């Protein structure tokens, strides 16, 4: 039987709840809703280290963070991994293509792909400064090269006046066809045109949005600008100390203090999501027209979420649901994965490290022993099974550094600099509005989850634990030795 084609649709900074099929009251995503309805949704999927570089290390290697070595955000470190997602699929006979974001070093590191058409968005490290090995995005990034050919040498993604980590939002200033979201779809469709039809293909369509800048075309802003939008989730435990200090800084980690600017950020974020959804729809229609849809398996996910002013926070790297809970589903055309239980949800904890072994399982390829993740393919046939009951997540983030243990029903958080702990009963409080760390009814459960975290950290070089207790204020660099090994 021929191997199925595989399309992996990757987004950047998309929360698990900001999709129509996830029940969001405002966001409209008809094409993704359709795909999800025909597949298995993993509604407890997480990014264990929720920022771009560390999350993608888990994705491309199938390894957990202490093994791939990236536990925070640090640019300009080489990616030298023996086994990668695309590399193993290439060995298995697939033609492998990525279009869009890689966010690796060096920029043109293909990580085993046969070809990459690159757009990493605005990367500070590749636009200024001096590093041992430096590539300029203006040379290495295919979208920037194309945009300048189309619009002139002065054209840039900064033409809107927006920053790549900002909550400021405004519509795209050029024609929609020049938007990077459209570009990823255009180049993905062109790949379908020029592929070798005798080979199965693996296409990673890696979109930048809804990562800021929130700059969708005006039509998508108009869809939301007149609507009453659900306000951010703010519970009983938050402090507004940082909001008062930083709430007027456009690229702050708190988001804005002005309610109207919060609303504008929501509009911009939702506009980017619906624009993304429509462009994914274009890709799906091209597959149908070229008569390859029915022979294709689809996986959809994101590298991490976005707090979007929940708990007076913005961006990612936090242990809360907006930041670390991600969308994930697997669906397929009618000629492949015949045992997939379409229209179901799996509640087993999933993580980005599971994508690589899942893809290799679909391809019938051997999974390297270095891989920590588990194939999700068996769960598409038996969604009621539990493959992972809990997950350790973390992020090196200065004073906000954190470790957490999440299960299907609850979450324990340890802030590793201050030593502060939190506990949330997600089954009754999915938006983490009530911190129950001091509630005696949960003391035994909290102790159990704390023990799991101690077990996870026992052999770590930072010495977060002596085996019986958690030790705060330990040095916590964003990169471990495992990430820099040749």
Residue pairs with C-beta under 8 A, 6 or more apart in sequence:
2 200
2 295
3 92
3 93
3 94
3 200
3 363
3 364
4 200
4 295
4 296
4 297
4 332
4 333
4 335
4 336
4 337
4 362
4 363
5 200
5 201
5 202
5 203
5 292
5 295
5 296
5 297
6 89
6 94
6 200
6 201
6 202
6 203
6 296
6 297
6 298
6 299
6 359
6 362
6 363
7 202
7 203
7 205
7 283
7 287
7 296
7 297
7 298
7 299
8 202
8 203
8 204
8 205
8 298
8 299
8 355
8 359
9 205
9 207
9 280
9 283
9 298
9 299
9 300
9 301
10 59
10 100
10 101
10 204
10 205
10 206
10 207
10 301
10 302
10 303
11 207
11 209
11 210
11 276
11 300
11 301
11 302
11 303
11 327
12 52
12 101
12 121
12 206
12 207
12 208
12 209
12 210
12 211
12 302
12 303
13 210
13 211
13 212
13 302
13 303
13 304
13 305
13 306
13 316
14 210
14 273
14 276
14 302
14 305
14 306
14 326
14 327
15 302
15 305
15 306
15 308
15 322
15 325
15 326
15 327
16 22
16 43
16 45
16 302
16 305
16 321
16 325
16 326
16 327
17 23
17 24
17 321
17 322
17 325
18 24
18 27
18 210
18 269
18 270
18 273
18 306
18 308
19 27
19 29
19 32
19 33
19 36
19 273
19 327
20 27
20 28
20 29
20 30
20 32
20 33
21 29
21 32
21 33
21 36
21 37
21 41
22 43
22 327
24 230
25 230
26 224
26 227
26 229
26 230
26 266
26 270
27 270
27 273
27 274
28 223
28 274
28 277
29 273
29 274
29 277
30 277
30 281
31 277
31 278
31 280
31 281
31 284
32 277
32 280
32 300
35 280
35 284
35 298
35 300
35 329
35 331
36 300
36 329
36 331
37 342
37 343
38 331
38 332
38 342
38 343
39 298
39 329
39 330
39 331
39 332
39 340
39 342
39 343
39 380
40 329
40 330
40 331
40 340
40 341
40 342
40 344
40 345
40 346
40 379
40 380
40 383
41 328
41 329
41 344
41 345
41 346
42 328
42 329
42 330
42 345
42 346
42 348
42 350
42 376
42 379
43 345
43 346
43 347
44 346
44 347
44 348
44 349
44 350
44 408
45 301
45 325
45 326
45 327
45 328
45 349
45 350
45 351
46 324
46 325
46 326
46 349
46 350
46 351
46 391
46 393
46 406
47 55
47 58
47 302
47 303
47 304
47 305
47 324
47 326
47 351
47 352
47 393
48 58
48 64
48 65
48 324
48 351
48 352
48 353
48 391
48 392
48 393
48 394
49 55
49 57
49 58
49 65
49 70
49 71
49 72
49 393
49 394
49 395
50 303
50 304
50 305
50 316
50 317
50 318
50 323
50 324
50 326
50 393
50 395
51 72
51 73
51 303
51 304
51 316
51 317
51 395
52 73
52 103
52 211
52 303
52 304
53 70
53 73
53 74
53 75
53 103
54 65
54 68
54 70
54 71
54 72
54 73
54 395
54 478
55 303
55 304
55 352
56 102
56 103
56 104
56 303
57 63
57 65
57 68
57 69
57 70
57 79
57 483
58 64
58 65
58 68
58 351
58 352
58 353
58 373
59 85
59 303
59 352
59 353
59 355
59 356
60 79
60 81
60 84
60 85
60 86
60 104
60 111
60 356
61 67
61 68
61 81
61 83
61 84
61 85
61 353
61 356
61 370
61 371
62 83
62 85
62 353
62 354
62 355
62 356
62 357
62 367
62 368
62 370
62 371
62 372
62 373
63 353
63 370
63 371
63 372
63 373
64 351
64 353
64 372
64 373
64 392
65 71
65 394
66 460
66 480
66 482
67 370
67 372
67 482
68 81
68 482
68 483
69 479
69 480
69 481
69 482
69 483
69 484
69 485
70 77
70 478
70 479
70 480
70 483
71 394
71 395
71 396
71 476
71 477
71 478
71 479
71 480
72 317
72 395
72 396
72 397
72 401
72 476
72 477
72 478
72 479
73 317
73 396
73 478
74 477
74 478
74 479
75 105
75 123
75 124
75 125
75 131
76 105
76 125
76 131
76 132
76 133
77 105
77 479
77 483
77 484
78 105
78 106
78 109
78 133
78 484
79 104
79 105
79 109
79 111
80 484
80 485
80 486
81 111
82 368
82 370
83 368
83 370
83 371
84 111
84 112
84 356
85 111
85 112
85 355
85 356
85 359
85 360
86 96
86 98
86 110
86 111
86 112
86 113
86 114
86 202
86 204
87 111
87 112
88 112
88 356
88 360
88 365
88 366
88 367
88 368
89 96
89 112
89 202
89 359
89 360
89 363
89 365
90 96
90 112
90 113
90 114
91 365
92 360
92 363
92 364
92 365
93 199
93 200
93 363
94 199
94 200
94 201
94 202
94 363
95 114
95 195
95 196
95 199
95 200
95 201
95 202
96 112
96 113
96 114
96 115
96 201
96 202
96 204
97 113
97 114
97 115
97 116
97 117
97 191
97 195
97 201
97 202
97 203
97 204
98 110
98 113
98 115
98 116
98 117
98 118
98 203
98 204
98 206
99 116
99 117
99 184
99 187
99 188
99 191
99 203
99 204
99 205
99 206
100 117
100 118
100 119
100 184
100 204
100 205
100 206
100 207
100 208
101 118
101 119
101 120
101 121
101 206
101 207
101 208
102 109
102 111
102 116
102 118
102 120
102 206
103 120
103 123
104 111
105 133
106 133
106 135
106 140
107 118
107 120
107 123
107 126
107 135
107 137
107 140
107 141
108 116
108 118
108 135
108 140
110 116
113 204
117 142
117 187
117 191
118 140
118 141
118 142
118 143
119 141
119 142
119 143
119 144
119 180
119 183
119 184
119 208
120 126
120 137
120 141
120 208
121 157
121 164
121 180
121 208
121 211
122 137
122 157
122 158
122 163
122 164
122 213
123 137
124 164
125 131
126 134
126 135
126 136
126 137
126 140
126 141
127 136
127 137
127 138
137 144
138 144
138 145
138 148
139 145
142 187
143 180
143 183
144 156
144 157
146 183
147 155
147 156
147 157
147 178
148 155
150 178
151 174
151 178
155 174
157 164
157 180
157 213
159 173
159 174
160 170
160 171
160 172
160 173
160 213
160 215
161 168
161 170
162 168
162 169
162 170
162 212
162 213
162 214
162 215
163 212
163 213
163 250
163 251
164 211
164 212
164 213
165 212
165 251
165 315
166 212
166 213
166 214
166 250
166 251
167 212
167 214
167 250
167 251
167 252
167 255
167 256
167 261
167 262
167 265
167 309
167 314
168 213
168 214
168 250
168 261
168 264
168 265
169 213
169 214
169 215
169 221
169 264
169 265
169 267
169 268
169 269
169 271
170 214
170 215
170 268
171 215
171 216
171 217
171 218
171 220
171 221
171 271
172 178
172 179
172 215
172 216
172 217
172 218
176 182
176 217
176 219
177 186
179 215
179 216
179 217
179 275
180 208
180 209
181 207
181 208
181 209
181 216
181 272
181 275
181 276
181 279
182 279
184 205
184 206
184 207
184 208
184 279
185 205
185 279
185 280
185 282
185 283
188 203
188 205
188 283
189 282
189 283
189 286
191 201
191 203
192 203
192 286
192 287
192 290
192 292
193 290
195 201
200 363
202 359
202 363
205 280
205 283
207 276
207 279
209 216
209 272
209 273
209 275
209 276
210 269
210 272
210 273
210 276
210 306
211 306
214 265
214 267
214 268
214 269
214 271
214 272
215 268
215 272
216 268
216 271
216 272
216 274
216 275
217 275
220 271
220 272
220 274
220 275
221 267
221 268
221 271
223 270
223 271
223 274
224 266
224 267
224 270
224 271
225 267
229 263
229 266
229 267
229 270
231 262
232 255
232 262
232 266
232 308
232 309
232 310
232 311
233 310
233 311
233 322
233 431
233 432
233 433
234 310
234 311
234 312
234 433
235 311
235 431
235 432
235 433
235 434
235 435
236 433
236 434
236 435
237 422
237 434
237 435
238 311
238 312
239 312
240 312
242 253
242 254
242 312
243 254
243 255
243 257
243 312
244 257
245 254
246 252
246 253
246 254
247 254
247 255
247 256
247 257
247 258
248 256
248 257
248 258
252 314
253 313
253 314
253 315
253 400
254 312
254 313
254 314
255 262
255 265
255 307
255 308
255 309
255 312
255 313
255 314
256 262
256 265
256 309
262 309
265 308
265 309
265 314
266 308
266 309
269 306
269 308
284 293
287 293
287 296
293 333
294 333
294 334
294 335
294 336
295 333
295 335
295 336
296 332
296 333
296 336
297 330
297 331
297 332
297 333
297 336
297 337
297 362
298 330
298 331
298 332
299 328
299 329
299 330
299 355
299 358
299 359
300 327
300 328
300 329
300 331
301 326
301 327
301 328
301 352
301 355
302 326
302 327
303 326
303 352
304 316
304 317
304 323
304 324
304 326
305 316
305 321
305 322
305 323
305 324
305 325
305 326
306 314
306 315
306 316
306 322
306 323
307 313
307 314
307 315
307 316
307 318
307 320
307 322
307 323
308 314
308 322
310 320
310 321
310 322
310 431
311 320
311 322
311 432
313 320
313 322
313 323
315 323
316 323
316 324
317 323
317 395
317 397
317 400
318 324
318 395
318 397
318 400
318 402
319 393
319 395
319 402
319 403
319 404
319 411
319 413
320 432
321 426
321 430
321 431
321 432
324 393
324 404
324 406
326 352
328 350
330 337
330 340
330 358
330 376
330 377
330 380
331 340
331 342
332 340
337 362
337 377
337 380
339 380
339 381
340 380
340 381
341 380
341 381
341 382
341 383
344 383
345 383
346 376
346 379
346 380
346 383
346 384
346 385
347 383
347 386
347 408
348 379
348 385
348 386
348 387
348 388
348 389
348 408
349 387
349 388
349 389
349 390
349 391
349 406
349 407
349 408
350 376
350 387
350 388
351 373
351 388
351 391
352 373
353 371
353 372
353 373
354 373
354 374
354 375
354 376
355 373
356 367
356 371
356 373
357 367
357 371
357 373
357 374
357 375
358 373
358 375
358 376
358 377
360 366
360 367
360 375
361 367
361 375
361 377
362 377
367 375
374 387
374 388
376 387
378 385
378 387
379 385
379 387
386 408
389 407
389 408
390 405
390 406
390 407
390 449
390 452
391 405
391 406
391 407
392 403
392 404
392 405
392 452
392 453
392 456
392 457
393 403
393 404
393 405
393 406
394 401
394 402
394 403
394 404
395 401
395 402
396 476
396 477
396 478
398 417
399 417
399 418
400 415
400 417
401 415
401 416
401 417
401 476
402 413
402 414
402 415
402 416
403 413
403 414
403 416
403 453
403 456
403 457
403 464
404 411
404 412
404 413
404 414
404 453
405 411
405 412
405 449
405 450
405 452
405 453
405 456
406 426
407 449
408 426
408 427
409 425
409 426
409 427
410 423
410 424
410 425
410 426
410 427
410 445
410 449
411 423
411 424
411 426
411 432
412 421
412 422
412 423
412 446
412 449
412 450
412 452
412 453
413 421
413 422
413 423
413 424
414 420
414 421
414 450
414 453
414 470
415 421
415 422
415 472
416 464
416 470
416 472
416 473
416 474
416 476
417 472
417 473
417 476
418 472
419 470
419 472
419 473
421 437
421 446
421 450
422 435
422 437
423 435
423 436
423 437
423 439
423 442
423 445
423 446
423 449
424 432
424 434
424 435
424 436
425 434
425 436
425 442
426 432
436 442
437 446
450 470
453 470
454 465
454 467
454 468
454 469
454 470
457 464
457 465
457 470
458 465
458 467
461 480
461 481
462 474
462 475
462 476
463 471
463 474
464 470
464 471
464 474
465 471
